[in-house]
Amino acid sequence: MASTRPGRVGRSVADWFTARAAQCEQFESHVVDLRELALPFFDEPHPPALQQYTHSHTRTWSRIVDASDAFVFVTPEYNGGFPAPLKNAWDYLAVEWQHKPAAFISYGGVSAGTRAVQMAKQVVANLRCCRSARP
């Protein structure tokens, strides 16, 4: 869940998706809420590609992402883009994202989040995530 603001609808959207994902026995899913994770703005002294993490919050985040096989990012659209906490979460890591499928569920704004996803796809491509195909 990318939104961290009070009153967000991201939780209901994530819960909707999680309920549907639970119907598929091929995989297990869990929600990571960036508000609960509470990553400060990027504060590691070394580039993420080196994986020389000095903070416990970064090591925790690294373990979560590394243990995941794929990602579904639930994101609102804020001012034509995705929220800053999502970009911050991506920026903390490099290697852990690589070669894992990524998909998006978007909401909000006049385009229901389409513009946010268009921008986000560029970021996950640079992280070397692979986009999942539409069914």
N, C-alpha and C positions, 0 to 999 in steps of 0.2 A: 504494500500500500504506500503510495507516494505522497499523499497529502498528509500534512501534520497539523493542519489548522483546526481550531475548535469548530464544531458544527459541520464537519466534513461528511460527505455521503460515501466516501471511499470504503468505509467499513461495511456498509450494506451491499455495495457492489462486490467487494471481495468475498463476503459471506455467500452471496448469490453464486459466484463462480465456484467457490469451494464446495458448495452443496452439489453442484452439477459434476464437478470433478470427482467427488466421492462415489458417484454412481458408476464410474469406470474403475474396474478392478485391476487395470493394467499398471496403475501407478498410485503413489501416495502423495498427497499434497499438504502443505502447511503454509500459513500466512505469516509473513514478516511485515510488521508494522513499523515504518520508519519513525513514527512518533515515539513508540515504545523503545526502539533501538537507541534513539537520541544521540546520534553521531554529531559531534561538534563539527563546525566547518573544518575542512581538511587540515589536520594539524600534525601530520607525520613529517619528520625531517628528511626522510629519504624518498626517492621516487618509488611508486607502488610496484613497478616491475622488479625491483630488487627483493621484495617481500621481507624487508628488514623492519618489521613493525615494532614500534616502541611503546605503544599504548594498548591497554587491555581491550578497549572498545574496538580497536582495529583488528586485533587478533580474534575477538569474538565474531566480528563481521566476516572476516576472512574464512573462519571455520564454517559459518552458515552458507556462504556462497560456494565454497569449495565442495561442501557435502551435497550440494544441489545438482541435479542432472539437467534441469531446464528452468526457465523463469517465465512467469506471466506477470507483467508489470501492470498494476491497476493505477491509472493516473488520471487526474483531472487536467483540464486545460486552464491555465492562468495566463491572461493577456497574450493569447496566441501561442503559448509554449507550455512546457511541462514545469512542475514546481522545482525550485532550487534544491530542496532536500533530496530529490531523486538524483540530480546531477552530482551532488555531493557524495551520495552513497556509491555511485558508479566510480567517481574519481578516487576513492580510497583504495581501490584494488585494480589490478591489471590481469595478472595471470589466472586468477580464479574464475574469471568470466569466459575465458577463451574456449571456443568450440562447443558451447552449450546453446541449445535452442532458446530463443527469446520470442515472446509474443506480448501483445498489449491488449488491454481492455481500457478504453478511454470513455470519459464522460465530461460534460460541462461545456460552457461557452456556446457560441452560435453554431459550432461545427461538431458538437458532441465529442470534442477531444481530438478530432482528426488532425488539426494543426500541431497539437502537442506530440502526437505519435509520429508525424512526419519528421519533426525535429529529433525526437528520441531515436528513431531508426538510424540516423546518422551517427549518433553516439555509440549505440550498441554495435554498429558495424565497425567502428574504430576500436572497440573493445574485443573485436574478433568473435563476438557471439554470432551464431548463425540464426537467421530468421526462420521461424517455423512456417510451413506452407499452410495456406488456407484450406479447410476441408472441402 
